[in-house]
Amino acid sequence: MKIPSRRHARATNRARSSPRPMAAPAAADTDGPREAGPREAGPRAGDDDADFDVVILGAGPAGAAAAITLRRFTGLRVAIVERRLFDPFRPGETVSPALFPLIDYLGIARAGFEERHLQSYAHAAAWGGEQLVVRDFLFNGQGSGLHLDRMAFDSMLLEQAGKLGAVILQPAEPLAVTPGARWTISVRHGERRRALSAAYVIDCSGRNSVMVRQQQCPVLQTDRMVGVYAYYEAGDDQERVQRTLVETTADGWFYLAPLPGRRTAVAFMTDADTLRTLDLLDPEQWRRHALATQHIGALVRELPAPQAFRQYPIHSRVARLPANAAWTAAGDAAASFDPVSSLGIGHALSSGMHAGRVAHAHVEQGGGLGEGYRQSLLDHFQAYVATRRSLYANEQRWPGSGFWQRRLMDGRERSAA
């Protein structure tokens, strides 16, 4: 959901270059619908199967990308442990054409991939003024983006990992990760407790960051931003424009995206203290705040009651990962970004691929890639912070607003637990 300004779009594109895929080696969401039943897939999914080269904690895009990389380009034994079944209501709805080379790297047919999602033709934003500025994908030379069905997207990646031979335990709650000559990962899978053994662990557990926390890895966090999302089902008679829409307010900014299946996601991004002050976890208060806007309000007014209403932490942070340990992290567990940057899913896939490469080098050669991966994440985050500051500086209408003032001071990073 980038702001359609030519000058800042160029800067954002430079910051988007999260670690590029290398050549293949010789690798508060509460309720809502859930799928039923535990899942265990892959050719090594027997009851006695407990020994792996790599165990991945988390089956989102980063975890699946790491598993696919390892299974597609190496012979390592891989297991994925995911604590819950996928929820159809998840943030991360729109991606640019820059995602397609990453999908190609993972061996997923582009035609079949695109068919599952909705074409996205443009970004529109009222940022820095009331007038909408539109940036059409037609002029970027790469084609249109996509509005994702996140459940289908995440499931597609996980299915690809399973087809390549990764063992998938879902839902399986990690109970303990114990270091030693090999890691021991205790999990509850269905009615059973299992102990998995691994030479290497990749933390792809999102902002829960299981290993990052356990290993007391230093984390730099720049803000306390949260997003409150409402998911709607539009009527068949309602016309929808296939583009993202962003509109700022004195206390944050709104985002709207159409989704496959006649659904629409609308979110408000603000700081945690502002969320409490404005009582925006009350759906009626949130709706009144949305209706007070010019462009978002006109669309929300036509929508029915939401199917789901969720709050998510969306703060920016980066972990100082170890250079040559028997574990690393990828996706949000390693670094997370303001949604305005549109870095989330691309970063998840790219960092997952790189984490797979780091794991392979460690298992087969005792290391060699960890320091470069660690430093690339830190460098990427610093570039992102500078770009984000310049994007937020475009909005000058509320100089006394705490939200906008903090965005201009976001280079002053602080440690987070």
Secondary structure, 3 states (H helix, E strand, C coil): CCCCCHHHHHHHHHHCCCCCCCCCCCCCCCCCCCCCCCEEECCCCCCCCCEEEEEEECCCHHHHHHHHHHHHHCCCCEEEECCCCCCCCCCCCEECHHHHHHHHHCCCCHHHHHHCCEEECEEEEECCCCCCEEEEHHHCCCCCEEECCHHHHHHHHHHHHHHCCCEEEECEEEEEEECCCCEEEEEEECCEEEEEEEEEEEECCHHHCHHHHHCCCCEEECCCEEEEEEEEECCCCCCCCCEEEEEEECCEEEEEEEECCCEEEEEEEEEHHHHHHCCCCCHHHHHHHHHCCCHHHHHHCCCCCCCEEEEEECCCEEECCCCCCCEEECHHHCEECCHHHCCHHHHHHHHHHHHHHHHHHHHHHCCCCHHHHHHHHHHHHHHHHHHHHHHHCCCCCCCCCHHHHHHHCCCCCEEEC
